[in-house]
């Protein structure tokens, strides 16, 4: 009987893994398409504007981001988490009030913050942009405060209720609108206003599509919001909102501080590194979005709740397995990547990219640990840790930026911050969930990437000035070397391979590609 129960539990665990993989694959595909659209827009806009004009947009976006620092007030997380919980418990009647109360909170809060940003735009432009006449850029981009809140909430609802294909459509359509409008306006000569308008319109259009898909769903029917429901949601989301505020205020305020000690040229180069960080969020963000409802379902299932720590460890391992090659590739070939994408006028960007890429690898464990804690309703503890991180950032901001400029800010935000985050959150989930990070296996994955990156490094060292053929050749070499080296150094066992294969078979988007790479790596067994 024990063997039968164990087999059933393992089957349930694999089904949860497969569900996460299916959800992540749709979100991953949508983010890949989104990144393709936004990357094309980003490249065209940054080339047309140049580092100094693009730096104006970076500062304006940071100013507005400070007002929108509460993110979605934790509502998007609540909609994702409780949507998955109600679906798991088959309490579909609760979905309509949940979504209605959440959107009501966002409409009120977002509108207030947007109007406040517009009202203060002139003095802010005078000090942060050193030109009060540029206040109109801040006023236009202030619309993204409300639009981004609603957009994030819209696709979070769809992910929570298991409509990952619809969520993927929303994410992709928002990016497509943003890219098309940004490029069109930049070509027409709108300057820093082009990406600002594109951002607002893209997010607003994505939300409208999400609202249509939600209201036409058989699961969710919007109703009049209630005061009691709003209070219950705020009780859960308020600590998350404060957590978001700590991180977002420091992230955006740090750019404003950099603007006090550096030129818009430096800001433009820093903006390049920050944007490229979004590329890695394609992998991290899509997996994390899917992990929240999966962790929630795991903790709600008495037969699987004791395995939450195990799911965490394996999630971090899979993220390393998938993301480390991309991170190492960008870090080693930062100059060709930067010059091909953004042109050689962004001379500081390659160094910033190297530091950003390596820092994001450190970020994985802390990010997923935070997701697991939110799933377990430990939102006040999450808020406390984020307050500590913000305090560390604030203490070092006025030391590193005045002394080292842009490089000081890159090190603070992409190296020091992930290290502190990892120490706080990972230690907590090891204590509460008996989670294990599989350190030995992670070290072997890193070793496999170090070895696999040697051909790319040598190609970059001895190649001429034609960067596009270099990047293509180096990518092919990395793909050819990485899977077998991963097996040889013990970064992936036969058990890992079989487990990944069993899950990937049911992934509709990237399952075939994963299967081919596993078959190639499996030749060494």
C-alpha positions as CSV (number, residue, x, y, z in Angstrom):
1,X,0.0,0.0,0.0
2,X,2.9,2.3,0.8
3,X,4.4,1.7,-2.6
4,X,1.0,2.5,-4.3
5,X,0.6,5.7,-2.2
6,X,4.2,6.7,-3.1
7,X,3.6,6.0,-6.8
8,X,0.4,8.0,-6.7
9,X,2.1,10.9,-4.9
10,X,5.0,10.8,-7.5
11,X,2.4,10.8,-10.3
12,X,0.7,13.9,-8.7
13,X,4.1,15.6,-8.4
14,X,4.9,14.9,-12.1
15,X,1.4,16.2,-13.1
16,X,2.1,19.4,-11.2
17,X,5.5,19.6,-12.9
18,X,3.9,19.1,-16.3
19,X,1.2,21.7,-15.6
20,X,3.9,24.2,-14.6
21,X,5.8,23.3,-17.7
22,X,2.8,23.7,-19.9
23,X,1.9,27.1,-18.4
24,X,5.5,28.2,-18.5
25,X,5.9,27.2,-22.1
26,X,2.9,29.3,-23.2
27,X,4.1,32.3,-21.1
28,X,7.6,31.7,-22.3
29,X,6.5,31.6,-26.0
30,X,4.6,34.9,-25.5
31,X,7.5,36.5,-23.8
32,X,9.9,35.4,-26.5
33,X,7.5,36.9,-29.1
34,X,7.1,40.0,-26.9
35,X,10.9,40.3,-26.6
36,X,11.3,40.0,-30.4
37,X,8.9,42.8,-30.9
38,X,10.2,45.0,-28.1
39,X,13.9,44.2,-29.0
40,X,13.3,45.3,-32.6
41,X,11.6,48.5,-31.2
42,X,14.3,49.0,-28.7
43,X,17.1,48.7,-31.2
44,X,15.5,51.0,-33.7
45,X,14.5,53.6,-31.1
46,X,17.9,53.6,-29.4
47,X,19.7,54.0,-32.7
48,X,17.5,56.8,-33.8
49,X,17.6,58.7,-30.5
50,X,21.2,58.2,-29.5
51,X,22.4,57.8,-25.9
52,X,21.7,61.3,-24.7
53,X,18.1,61.6,-26.0
54,X,17.4,58.0,-24.9
55,X,18.8,59.0,-21.5
56,X,16.0,61.6,-21.2
57,X,13.5,58.8,-21.6
58,X,15.3,56.6,-19.1
59,X,15.1,59.4,-16.4
60,X,11.4,60.2,-17.3
61,X,10.5,56.5,-17.0
62,X,12.3,56.3,-13.7
63,X,10.5,59.3,-12.3
64,X,7.1,57.9,-13.3
65,X,8.2,54.4,-12.0
66,X,8.8,56.0,-8.6
67,X,5.1,57.1,-8.4
68,X,4.1,53.6,-9.7
69,X,6.4,51.9,-7.2
70,X,3.6,50.0,-5.5
71,X,3.4,48.0,-8.8
72,X,-0.1,46.5,-8.9
73,X,-0.5,47.0,-5.1
74,X,0.0,43.3,-4.8
75,X,-3.3,42.8,-6.6
76,X,-1.9,41.0,-9.6
77,X,-0.2,38.5,-7.2
78,X,-3.4,38.1,-5.2
79,X,-5.4,37.5,-8.4
80,X,-2.9,34.9,-9.6
81,X,-2.7,33.1,-6.2
82,X,-6.3,33.1,-5.2
83,X,-7.5,32.4,-8.7
84,X,-5.4,29.2,-8.7
85,X,-6.7,28.4,-5.2
86,X,-10.3,28.7,-6.1
87,X,-9.9,26.7,-9.3
88,X,-8.1,23.9,-7.3
89,X,-10.9,23.8,-4.8
90,X,-13.6,24.2,-7.5
91,X,-14.9,27.4,-5.9
92,X,-15.6,29.1,-9.2
93,X,-18.3,31.3,-7.8
94,X,-15.7,33.3,-5.9
95,X,-13.7,34.2,-9.1
96,X,-16.1,37.0,-10.2
97,X,-16.0,39.0,-6.9
98,X,-12.2,38.4,-6.6
99,X,-11.5,40.0,-10.0
100,X,-14.0,42.8,-9.6
101,X,-12.6,43.8,-6.2
102,X,-9.1,43.7,-7.5
103,X,-9.8,45.9,-10.6
104,X,-11.7,48.4,-8.5
105,X,-8.7,48.9,-6.2
106,X,-6.3,49.3,-9.2
107,X,-8.5,51.8,-11.0
108,X,-8.8,54.1,-7.9
109,X,-5.1,53.8,-6.8
110,X,-3.7,54.0,-10.3
111,X,-5.7,57.1,-11.2
112,X,-4.6,58.9,-8.0
113,X,-0.9,58.1,-8.6
114,X,-1.1,59.0,-12.3
115,X,-2.7,62.4,-11.5
116,X,-0.1,63.1,-8.8
117,X,2.8,62.4,-11.2
118,X,1.3,64.8,-13.8
119,X,0.8,67.5,-11.1
120,X,4.4,67.3,-10.0
121,X,5.9,66.9,-13.5
122,X,7.2,70.5,-13.9
123,X,9.4,70.7,-10.8
124,X,10.5,67.1,-11.3
125,X,11.6,67.8,-14.9
126,X,13.5,71.0,-13.7
127,X,15.6,69.0,-11.2
128,X,15.9,65.5,-12.7
129,X,16.1,66.5,-16.4
130,X,17.6,70.0,-15.8
131,X,14.9,71.4,-18.1
132,X,11.3,72.2,-17.0
133,X,10.2,72.3,-20.7
134,X,10.6,68.5,-20.8
135,X,7.8,68.0,-18.3
136,X,5.4,66.9,-21.1
137,X,7.4,63.7,-21.5
138,X,6.8,62.8,-17.8
139,X,3.1,63.8,-18.2
140,X,2.6,61.5,-21.2
141,X,4.4,58.5,-19.7
142,X,2.5,59.0,-16.4
143,X,-0.4,57.1,-18.2
144,X,1.7,53.9,-17.9
145,X,1.2,54.0,-14.1
146,X,-2.5,53.0,-14.4
147,X,-2.0,51.1,-17.6
148,X,0.8,48.9,-16.3
149,X,-1.2,48.0,-13.1
150,X,-4.3,47.0,-15.1
151,X,-2.2,45.1,-17.7
152,X,-0.4,43.1,-15.1
153,X,-3.6,42.3,-13.3
154,X,-5.3,41.2,-16.5
155,X,-2.9,38.5,-17.6
156,X,-2.3,37.4,-13.9
157,X,-6.1,36.6,-13.7
158,X,-5.8,34.5,-16.8
159,X,-2.7,32.6,-15.6
160,X,-4.3,32.0,-12.2
161,X,-7.4,30.4,-13.7
162,X,-5.4,28.2,-16.0
163,X,-6.0,30.2,-19.3
164,X,-2.3,30.4,-20.1
165,X,-2.9,30.6,-23.9
166,X,-5.1,33.6,-23.4
167,X,-2.5,35.2,-21.1
168,X,0.2,34.6,-23.7
169,X,-2.0,36.3,-26.3
170,X,-2.5,39.3,-24.0
171,X,1.3,39.6,-23.3
172,X,2.2,39.3,-27.0
173,X,-0.4,41.8,-28.3
174,X,0.6,44.4,-25.7
175,X,4.2,44.1,-26.9
176,X,3.2,44.3,-30.6
177,X,1.3,47.5,-30.1
178,X,4.1,49.0,-28.0
179,X,6.8,48.1,-30.6
180,X,4.8,49.3,-33.6
181,X,3.9,52.7,-32.1
182,X,7.3,53.3,-30.6
183,X,9.1,52.7,-34.0
184,X,6.5,54.6,-36.0
185,X,6.8,57.7,-33.8
186,X,10.6,57.5,-33.6
187,X,10.9,57.4,-37.3
188,X,8.5,60.4,-37.5
189,X,10.8,62.4,-35.3
190,X,9.0,62.4,-31.9
191,X,12.2,61.9,-30.0
192,X,12.0,60.7,-26.4
193,X,8.2,60.9,-26.6
194,X,8.1,57.9,-29.0
195,X,8.9,55.1,-26.5
196,X,6.8,56.9,-23.9
197,X,3.6,56.9,-26.0
198,X,4.3,53.4,-27.2
199,X,4.6,52.1,-23.6
200,X,1.3,53.6,-22.6
201,X,-0.7,52.5,-25.6
202,X,0.8,49.0,-25.6
203,X,-0.1,48.3,-22.0
204,X,-3.6,49.8,-22.3
205,X,-4.4,47.7,-25.4
206,X,-3.1,44.6,-23.6
207,X,-5.4,45.2,-20.7
208,X,-8.5,45.8,-22.9
209,X,-7.8,42.5,-24.6
210,X,-7.4,40.7,-21.2
211,X,-10.7,42.3,-20.0
212,X,-12.5,41.0,-23.1
213,X,-11.1,37.5,-22.5
214,X,-11.9,37.5,-18.8
215,X,-15.5,38.7,-19.3
216,X,-16.2,36.3,-22.1
217,X,-14.9,33.4,-20.0
218,X,-17.3,30.8,-18.6
219,X,-15.3,30.9,-15.3
220,X,-15.3,34.6,-14.5
221,X,-18.3,36.9,-14.4
222,X,-17.6,40.5,-13.2
223,X,-19.9,41.8,-10.5
224,X,-20.2,45.0,-8.5
225,X,-17.2,45.3,-6.1
226,X,-17.9,45.2,-2.4
227,X,-16.2,47.0,0.5
228,X,-15.8,43.8,2.4
229,X,-14.1,42.1,-0.5
230,X,-11.8,45.0,-1.1
231,X,-10.8,44.9,2.5
232,X,-10.0,41.2,2.4
233,X,-7.9,41.6,-0.7
234,X,-6.0,44.5,0.7
235,X,-5.3,42.6,3.9
236,X,-3.3,40.1,1.7
237,X,-2.0,42.5,-0.9
238,X,-0.9,45.4,1.3
239,X,2.3,43.8,2.5
240,X,3.1,42.8,-1.1
241,X,2.4,46.4,-2.2
242,X,4.9,47.6,0.4
243,X,7.4,45.0,-0.7
244,X,7.0,46.1,-4.3
245,X,7.4,49.7,-3.2
246,X,10.7,49.1,-1.5
247,X,12.3,47.5,-4.6
248,X,10.7,49.8,-7.2
249,X,11.4,53.1,-5.3
250,X,15.1,52.2,-4.9
251,X,15.4,51.0,-8.5
252,X,13.9,54.2,-10.0
253,X,15.3,56.6,-7.4
254,X,18.8,55.2,-8.1
255,X,18.4,56.3,-11.7
256,X,17.4,59.8,-10.6
257,X,20.5,59.9,-8.3
258,X,22.7,58.7,-11.1
259,X,21.3,61.6,-13.2
260,X,22.6,64.0,-10.5
261,X,26.1,62.7,-10.8
262,X,26.3,61.6,-14.5
263,X,25.3,62.8,-17.9
264,X,22.4,61.5,-19.9
265,X,25.0,59.7,-22.0
266,X,25.8,57.5,-19.0
267,X,22.1,57.1,-18.3
268,X,21.5,55.9,-21.8
269,X,24.2,53.2,-21.5
270,X,22.8,52.1,-18.1
271,X,19.4,51.9,-19.7
272,X,20.8,49.5,-22.3
273,X,22.0,47.2,-19.6
274,X,18.7,47.4,-17.7
275,X,16.7,46.6,-20.8
276,X,18.9,43.6,-21.7
277,X,18.1,42.3,-18.2
278,X,14.5,42.0,-19.5
279,X,15.7,39.4,-21.9
280,X,16.6,37.1,-19.0
281,X,13.2,37.8,-17.4
282,X,11.8,36.0,-20.4
283,X,13.0,32.7,-18.8
284,X,12.8,33.7,-15.1
285,X,9.6,35.6,-15.3
286,X,7.7,33.0,-17.2
287,X,8.7,30.2,-14.9
288,X,8.0,32.3,-11.8
289,X,4.5,33.3,-13.0
290,X,3.7,29.6,-13.4
291,X,5.4,28.6,-10.1
292,X,3.1,30.8,-8.0
293,X,-0.2,28.9,-8.8
294,X,1.7,25.6,-8.8
295,X,3.2,26.3,-5.4
296,X,-0.2,27.4,-4.2
297,X,-1.8,24.1,-5.5
298,X,1.0,22.1,-3.9
299,X,0.5,23.7,-0.5
300,X,-3.3,23.3,-0.8
301,X,-2.8,19.6,-1.4
302,X,-2.2,17.8,1.8
303,X,-0.5,14.9,0.0
304,X,2.1,17.1,-1.7
305,X,2.5,20.1,0.7
306,X,5.6,18.5,2.3
307,X,7.3,18.5,-1.1
308,X,7.1,22.2,-1.6
309,X,10.8,22.6,-0.7
310,X,11.7,19.9,-3.2
311,X,9.8,21.6,-6.0
312,X,11.7,24.8,-5.1
313,X,15.1,23.2,-5.4
314,X,14.2,21.6,-8.7
315,X,12.8,24.8,-10.1
316,X,16.1,26.7,-9.3
317,X,18.0,23.8,-10.9
318,X,15.9,23.9,-14.1
319,X,16.2,27.7,-14.3
320,X,20.0,27.4,-14.1
321,X,20.0,24.7,-16.7
322,X,18.1,26.8,-19.2
323,X,19.3,30.3,-18.4
324,X,23.0,29.9,-17.6
325,X,24.0,29.3,-21.3
326,X,22.3,32.5,-22.4
327,X,23.8,34.4,-19.5
328,X,27.4,33.2,-20.1
329,X,27.0,33.8,-23.8
330,X,26.0,37.4,-23.3
331,X,28.7,38.0,-20.6
332,X,31.5,36.6,-22.8
333,X,30.4,38.3,-26.1
334,X,29.0,41.5,-24.5
335,X,30.8,43.8,-26.9
336,X,29.6,42.1,-30.2
337,X,26.1,41.7,-28.7
338,X,25.9,45.4,-27.7
339,X,27.5,46.8,-30.9
340,X,25.3,44.7,-33.2
341,X,22.1,45.5,-31.4
342,X,22.6,49.1,-30.3
343,X,25.6,50.3,-32.4
344,X,29.1,51.3,-31.2
345,X,28.0,54.7,-29.8
346,X,26.9,53.0,-26.5
347,X,30.6,52.5,-25.5
348,X,29.9,51.8,-21.9
349,X,27.2,49.2,-22.5
350,X,29.4,46.1,-22.9
351,X,30.9,46.4,-19.5
352,X,27.5,47.1,-17.9
353,X,26.1,44.0,-19.8
354,X,28.7,41.7,-18.4
355,X,28.0,42.6,-14.8
356,X,24.2,42.6,-15.4
357,X,24.2,39.1,-16.9
358,X,26.2,37.5,-14.1
359,X,24.1,39.2,-11.5
360,X,20.9,37.8,-12.9
361,X,22.3,34.3,-12.4
362,X,22.6,35.1,-8.7
363,X,19.0,36.5,-8.7
364,X,17.3,33.2,-9.6
365,X,17.3,31.4,-6.2
366,X,16.2,34.5,-4.2
367,X,13.4,35.3,-6.7
368,X,11.9,31.8,-6.6
369,X,12.2,31.6,-2.8
370,X,10.2,34.8,-2.6
371,X,7.5,33.3,-4.8
372,X,7.3,30.2,-2.6
373,X,6.9,32.4,0.5
374,X,4.1,34.4,-1.1
375,X,2.4,31.1,-2.0
376,X,2.5,30.2,1.6
377,X,0.9,33.5,2.7
378,X,4.1,34.7,4.3
379,X,3.6,38.1,2.8
380,X,4.6,40.1,6.0
381,X,7.9,38.2,6.1
382,X,8.5,39.0,2.4
383,X,7.8,42.7,3.1
384,X,10.3,42.7,6.0
385,X,13.0,41.2,3.9
386,X,12.4,43.6,1.0
387,X,12.6,46.5,3.5
388,X,16.1,45.2,4.6
389,X,17.2,45.0,0.9
390,X,16.0,48.5,0.3
391,X,17.9,49.7,3.4
392,X,21.1,48.1,2.1
393,X,20.6,49.7,-1.3
394,X,19.9,53.1,0.2
395,X,23.0,52.9,2.4
396,X,25.3,52.1,-0.5
397,X,23.6,54.2,-3.2
398,X,25.2,57.5,-2.1
399,X,28.5,55.8,-1.6
400,X,28.9,53.9,-4.9
401,X,27.2,56.2,-7.4
402,X,29.0,59.5,-6.5
403,X,32.4,57.6,-6.4
404,X,32.0,55.2,-9.4
405,X,29.0,56.6,-11.4
406,X,27.2,54.1,-13.7
407,X,29.5,51.1,-12.9
408,X,28.8,51.6,-9.1
409,X,25.0,51.5,-9.7
410,X,25.3,48.4,-11.9
411,X,27.3,46.6,-9.2
412,X,24.8,47.7,-6.5
413,X,21.6,46.7,-8.4
414,X,22.8,43.6,-10.2
415,X,25.4,42.0,-7.8
416,X,25.0,43.2,-4.3
417,X,21.2,43.3,-4.3
418,X,20.7,39.7,-5.6
419,X,23.3,38.4,-3.1
420,X,21.4,40.0,-0.1
421,X,18.1,38.8,-1.5
422,X,19.4,35.3,-1.8
423,X,20.7,35.2,1.7
424,X,17.5,36.4,3.2
425,X,14.9,34.5,1.2
426,X,16.7,31.2,0.7
427,X,17.6,31.0,4.3
428,X,14.0,31.5,5.2
429,X,12.6,28.7,3.0
430,X,15.3,26.3,4.1
431,X,14.1,26.9,7.6
432,X,10.4,26.8,6.9
433,X,10.2,24.2,4.1
434,X,13.4,22.2,4.5
435,X,14.3,23.2,1.0
436,X,17.6,22.2,-0.5
437,X,19.3,24.1,-3.3
438,X,21.2,21.1,-4.7
439,X,24.4,23.1,-4.5
440,X,26.6,20.4,-6.0
441,X,24.4,20.0,-9.0
442,X,24.3,23.8,-9.6
443,X,28.1,24.1,-9.4
444,X,28.4,21.4,-12.0
445,X,25.9,23.3,-14.3
446,X,28.1,26.4,-13.9
447,X,31.2,24.3,-14.6
448,X,29.6,23.0,-17.8
449,X,28.9,26.5,-18.9
450,X,32.4,27.7,-18.2
451,X,33.8,24.9,-20.3
452,X,31.2,25.4,-23.1
453,X,31.9,29.1,-23.2
454,X,35.6,28.5,-24.1
455,X,35.0,28.1,-27.9
456,X,32.8,31.3,-27.9
457,X,35.5,33.2,-26.0
458,X,38.2,32.0,-28.4
459,X,36.1,32.9,-31.4
460,X,35.6,36.4,-30.0
461,X,39.3,36.8,-29.2
462,X,40.5,36.0,-32.7
463,X,37.6,36.9,-34.9
464,X,37.7,40.1,-37.1
465,X,35.2,42.9,-37.0
466,X,32.2,41.1,-38.5
467,X,30.2,40.6,-35.4
468,X,27.0,39.1,-36.8
469,X,28.8,36.0,-38.3
470,X,30.8,35.7,-35.0
471,X,27.6,35.6,-32.9
472,X,26.0,33.0,-35.1
473,X,29.1,30.8,-35.2
474,X,29.6,31.2,-31.4
475,X,26.0,30.3,-30.7
476,X,26.2,27.1,-32.8
477,X,29.4,26.1,-31.1
478,X,27.8,26.7,-27.6
479,X,24.7,24.6,-28.5
480,X,26.9,21.8,-29.8
481,X,29.2,21.7,-26.8
482,X,26.9,22.4,-23.8
483,X,24.6,19.3,-23.7
484,X,27.4,16.6,-23.8
485,X,29.6,18.6,-21.4
486,X,26.7,19.0,-19.0
487,X,26.4,15.2,-18.8
488,X,30.2,14.6,-18.6
489,X,30.7,16.9,-15.6
490,X,27.6,15.5,-13.8
491,X,25.4,18.5,-14.3
492,X,22.5,16.3,-15.4
493,X,21.9,12.7,-14.3
494,X,19.9,10.1,-16.1
495,X,17.2,10.6,-13.5
496,X,17.1,14.3,-14.2
497,X,17.0,13.6,-17.9
498,X,14.1,11.2,-17.6
499,X,12.1,13.5,-15.3
500,X,12.6,16.5,-17.6
501,X,11.7,14.3,-20.6
502,X,8.5,13.1,-19.0
503,X,7.4,16.6,-18.3
504,X,8.6,18.1,-21.6
505,X,6.6,15.6,-23.7
506,X,3.5,17.4,-22.6
507,X,4.8,20.9,-23.3
508,X,3.1,22.1,-26.5
509,X,5.6,24.9,-27.4
510,X,9.1,23.9,-26.6
511,X,8.8,20.2,-25.7
512,X,10.1,19.0,-29.1
513,X,13.2,21.2,-28.9
514,X,13.9,20.1,-25.3
515,X,13.5,16.5,-26.4
516,X,16.0,16.8,-29.2
517,X,18.6,18.4,-26.8
518,X,18.0,15.6,-24.3
519,X,18.4,12.9,-26.9
520,X,21.7,14.5,-28.0
521,X,22.9,14.7,-24.4
522,X,21.7,11.2,-23.7
523,X,24.1,9.7,-26.3
524,X,26.8,9.9,-23.6
525,X,24.8,7.6,-21.3
